[in-house]
Amino acid sequence: MTNITSTSMQVMQIGETYSYRYQFSQEDVEKFAEATGDDNPLHLDPQFAANTPFKRPIVHGMLSASVLAKVFGKQFGGSGGVHLSQTLDFVRPMYVDTEYEVRFFCKEINCRRHTAEITSEVFDLSTGKVTLRGTSVVFHRDLFA
């Protein structure tokens, strides 16, 4: 497998991988809650979260998955990628100020439609455990030629 780390790819091949490291801040969680209206105290209130199985506030599931849109829309081969479909499995909670790495694997390419099926797994770098996984179909005219 080839590991792609550059954002200036010209063409992607089946079997190639790409990884991206990131983390969310409490401010990110608060802005997401404000933008979406999801002000569940599980995400925002440490006292409330302390009495849950998670013991502390967790990142919204859809905020945790939003990194996929960022990577496909801009990081992954430059601007121009568009999500066509997405499946998600929320495997473990994610927390603020924790470093994560999402690893993408190009499973299939349809050159005629300029699409690819790409699997994704998010890893908590402190534990090595998967927190999120999914499969995307992505359109990119130049990347999947």
URSULVEN-V275491 format. One record per pair of residues at least 4 apart in sequence whose C-alpha atoms are under 8 Angstrom apart, sorted by the first residue. I is the first residue (numbers start at 1). GAP is how many residues later the second one is. If there is no record, write none. Layout:
i=I gap=GAP
i=I gap=GAP
//
This chain:
i=1 gap=14
i=1 gap=15
i=1 gap=16
i=2 gap=13
i=2 gap=14
i=2 gap=15
i=3 gap=13
i=3 gap=14
i=3 gap=15
i=3 gap=16
i=4 gap=12
i=4 gap=13
i=4 gap=14
i=4 gap=15
i=5 gap=13
i=5 gap=14
i=5 gap=15
i=6 gap=71
i=7 gap=68
i=7 gap=69
i=7 gap=70
i=7 gap=71
i=8 gap=69
i=8 gap=70
i=9 gap=67
i=9 gap=68
i=9 gap=69
i=9 gap=134
i=10 gap=67
i=10 gap=132
i=10 gap=133
i=11 gap=131
i=11 gap=132
i=11 gap=133
i=11 gap=134
i=12 gap=4
i=12 gap=94
i=12 gap=131
i=12 gap=132
i=13 gap=93
i=13 gap=96
i=13 gap=131
i=14 gap=92
i=14 gap=93
i=14 gap=94
i=14 gap=95
i=15 gap=90
i=15 gap=91
i=15 gap=92
i=16 gap=89
i=16 gap=90
i=17 gap=86
i=17 gap=87
i=17 gap=88
i=17 gap=89
i=18 gap=58
i=18 gap=85
i=18 gap=86
i=18 gap=87
i=19 gap=82
i=19 gap=83
i=19 gap=84
i=19 gap=85
i=20 gap=51
i=20 gap=81
i=20 gap=82
i=20 gap=83
i=21 gap=78
i=21 gap=79
i=21 gap=80
i=21 gap=81
i=22 gap=77
i=22 gap=78
i=22 gap=79
i=23 gap=73
i=23 gap=74
i=23 gap=75
i=23 gap=76
i=23 gap=77
i=24 gap=4
i=24 gap=5
i=24 gap=35
i=24 gap=71
i=24 gap=72
i=24 gap=73
i=24 gap=74
i=25 gap=4
i=25 gap=71
i=25 gap=72
i=26 gap=4
i=26 gap=70
i=26 gap=71
i=27 gap=4
i=28 gap=4
i=29 gap=4
i=29 gap=14
i=29 gap=15
i=29 gap=30
i=29 gap=31
i=29 gap=34
i=29 gap=67
i=30 gap=4
i=30 gap=14
i=31 gap=4
i=32 gap=4
i=32 gap=6
i=32 gap=31
i=33 gap=4
i=33 gap=5
i=33 gap=6
i=34 gap=4
i=34 gap=5
i=39 gap=4
i=39 gap=5
i=40 gap=4
i=41 gap=4
i=41 gap=5
i=41 gap=7
i=41 gap=8
i=41 gap=16
i=42 gap=4
i=42 gap=6
i=42 gap=7
i=42 gap=10
i=42 gap=14
i=42 gap=15
i=42 gap=16
i=43 gap=6
i=43 gap=14
i=43 gap=15
i=43 gap=16
i=43 gap=17
i=44 gap=13
i=45 gap=4
i=45 gap=12
i=46 gap=4
i=46 gap=10
i=46 gap=11
i=47 gap=4
i=47 gap=9
i=48 gap=4
i=49 gap=5
i=49 gap=6
i=49 gap=7
i=49 gap=8
i=50 gap=4
i=50 gap=5
i=50 gap=6
i=50 gap=7
i=51 gap=4
i=52 gap=4
i=54 gap=4
i=54 gap=39
i=57 gap=38
i=58 gap=35
i=58 gap=36
i=58 gap=37
i=58 gap=38
i=59 gap=4
i=59 gap=5
i=59 gap=34
i=59 gap=35
i=59 gap=36
i=59 gap=37
i=60 gap=4
i=61 gap=4
i=61 gap=29
i=61 gap=32
i=62 gap=4
i=63 gap=4
i=64 gap=30
i=65 gap=4
i=65 gap=23
i=65 gap=67
i=66 gap=4
i=67 gap=4
i=68 gap=4
i=69 gap=4
i=69 gap=14
i=70 gap=4
i=70 gap=5
i=71 gap=4
i=71 gap=5
i=72 gap=4
i=72 gap=5
i=72 gap=9
i=72 gap=10
i=72 gap=11
i=72 gap=66
i=73 gap=5
i=73 gap=6
i=73 gap=7
i=73 gap=8
i=73 gap=9
i=73 gap=10
i=74 gap=4
i=74 gap=5
i=74 gap=6
i=74 gap=7
i=75 gap=4
i=76 gap=5
i=77 gap=4
i=77 gap=66
i=80 gap=60
i=80 gap=61
i=81 gap=57
i=81 gap=58
i=81 gap=59
i=81 gap=60
i=82 gap=56
i=82 gap=57
i=82 gap=58
i=83 gap=53
i=83 gap=54
i=83 gap=55
i=83 gap=56
i=84 gap=52
i=84 gap=53
i=84 gap=54
i=84 gap=55
i=85 gap=51
i=85 gap=52
i=85 gap=53
i=86 gap=48
i=86 gap=49
i=86 gap=50
i=86 gap=51
i=87 gap=47
i=87 gap=48
i=87 gap=49
i=88 gap=44
i=88 gap=45
i=88 gap=46
i=88 gap=47
i=89 gap=43
i=89 gap=44
i=89 gap=45
i=90 gap=41
i=90 gap=42
i=90 gap=43
i=91 gap=39
i=91 gap=40
i=91 gap=41
i=91 gap=42
i=92 gap=38
i=92 gap=39
i=92 gap=40
i=93 gap=38
i=94 gap=4
i=94 gap=30
i=94 gap=37
i=98 gap=26
i=98 gap=27
i=98 gap=28
i=99 gap=25
i=99 gap=26
i=99 gap=27
i=100 gap=22
i=100 gap=23
i=100 gap=24
i=100 gap=25
i=101 gap=21
i=101 gap=22
i=101 gap=23
i=101 gap=24
i=102 gap=18
i=102 gap=19
i=102 gap=20
i=102 gap=21
i=103 gap=17
i=103 gap=18
i=103 gap=19
i=103 gap=20
i=104 gap=14
i=104 gap=15
i=104 gap=16
i=104 gap=17
i=105 gap=13
i=105 gap=14
i=105 gap=15
i=106 gap=10
i=106 gap=11
i=106 gap=12
i=106 gap=13
i=107 gap=9
i=107 gap=10
i=107 gap=11
i=107 gap=12
i=108 gap=8
i=108 gap=9
i=108 gap=10
i=109 gap=5
i=109 gap=6
i=109 gap=7
i=109 gap=8
i=109 gap=35
i=110 gap=4
i=110 gap=5
i=110 gap=6
i=110 gap=34
i=111 gap=4
i=111 gap=33
i=111 gap=34
i=112 gap=33
i=113 gap=26
i=114 gap=25
i=114 gap=26
i=114 gap=27
i=114 gap=28
i=114 gap=29
i=114 gap=30
i=114 gap=31
i=115 gap=22
i=115 gap=23
i=115 gap=24
i=115 gap=25
i=115 gap=26
i=115 gap=29
i=116 gap=20
i=116 gap=21
i=116 gap=22
i=116 gap=23
i=116 gap=28
i=117 gap=18
i=117 gap=19
i=117 gap=20
i=117 gap=21
i=118 gap=17
i=118 gap=18
i=118 gap=19
i=118 gap=20
i=119 gap=14
i=119 gap=15
i=119 gap=16
i=119 gap=17
i=120 gap=12
i=120 gap=13
i=120 gap=14
i=120 gap=15
i=120 gap=16
i=121 gap=9
i=121 gap=10
i=121 gap=11
i=121 gap=12
i=121 gap=13
i=122 gap=8
i=122 gap=9
i=122 gap=10
i=122 gap=11
i=123 gap=5
i=123 gap=6
i=123 gap=7
i=123 gap=8
i=123 gap=9
i=124 gap=4
i=124 gap=5
i=124 gap=6
i=124 gap=7
i=125 gap=4
i=139 gap=5
i=140 gap=4
i=141 gap=4
//
